Amino acid sequence: MHGEYKVPGGKLVVVDVDVEGGVLRHVRVAGDFFLEPDEALDAVNRALEGAPADTEAAGLAARIDAALPRGTVMYGLTPEGVGVAVRRALAHATDWTDYDWQLIHEGPQPPALHMALDEVLTAEVAAGRRPPTLRVWEWGAPAVIIGSFQSLRNEVDPEGAARHGIEVVRRISGGGAMFVEPGNTITYSLSVPESLVQGLSFQDSYAYLDDWVLGALGDMGIQAWYQPLNDIATDQGKIAGAAQKRLVGPDGGPGAVLHHVTMSYDIDAGKMVEVLRIGREKLSGKGTSSARKRVDPLRRQTGLPREAVIERMIESFRGRYGLVGGEVTADELARARELARTKFGSPEWTARIP
């Protein structure tokens, strides 16, 4: 069995392993990482040899930690990363480059339709009718998007939203509220087969699916990192938040993962705290200057137009994994429009947790 795992912010770890009698055998760890001294690699392999095949990644990492020679230096590699690579091998996980990725980047859409497109496209990936897809959103109107399990009244000030003409919609993934305005926000979705994240914990899957973004930001001069569970941050502040939803496949078979991220290119902090109640609580009365510190826009950090930031992100993805242009099919769009009308645009769904 063969497994690969790109350590977030680090290097590629490759594991080849067999299972005999319920334990790991013939373990071989390789990759483009740096490791000193040389004999440390043999220690890693010996630590994994004979481990029960059902040992979780953390348990495998503990075995490696205990076996490493004194003074071992790892660069681009962690015991936890090796453990994850082993779990991915045992789960027969796929890799990014196993797929023909499709890009969807179309014109502005209403907020409710964006919610519906996420559900429809991910369901199509789960059913095997659509290849893994990167969709870059363009917003047709300002909006607040609340998480699937958030209370509407606790998150949103309806008077503030009405005053600023901001639509409120609820998405299918968990997490917190997002304040978005056309031209000020960069949002993208990944609809991927469940096999791509096999062997990863829920937490690890977030960083894994956004590692390409950290690389793209680095190319633009921004040193960013993943702040568990679901934030992308820099030393200047938070710049993005992610959320996920897992959809089962037909007849309960292997499904797909929806992973979407909203990044702040620019932000009207004063307007945000007039619309989001939770924003006021988090700021503890410190005002909009504190809001600007909490969410630091990409415009200031990159000095680039929003369109250039998006294009560089797309090119970074294409350079890593390949990417061809695509579009929402007529059938997908028709289903999404109906779902926007009957579900995501309905008061019953938006206020399902009042």
Secondary structure, DSSP 8 states (H G I E B T S, - for coil): -EEEEE-TTS-EEEEEEEEETTEEEEEEEEES-EEESTHHHHHHHHHHTT-BTT--HHHHHHHHHHHS-TT-EEES--HHHHHHHHHHHHTT---GGGS--EEEE-S-B-HHHHHHHHHHHHHHHHTTSS--EEEE--BSS-EEEE-TT--HHHHB-HHHHHHTT-EEEE-SS-S--EEE-TTTEEEEEEEEEGGGGTT--HHHHHHHHTHHHHHHHHHTT---EEETTTEEEETTEEEEEEEEEEE--GGG-S-EEEEEEEEESS--HHHHHHHBHHHHHHHTT--HHHHHHHB--HHHHH-S-HHHHHHHHHHHHHHHH--EE----HHHHHHHHHHIIIIITSHHHHTS--
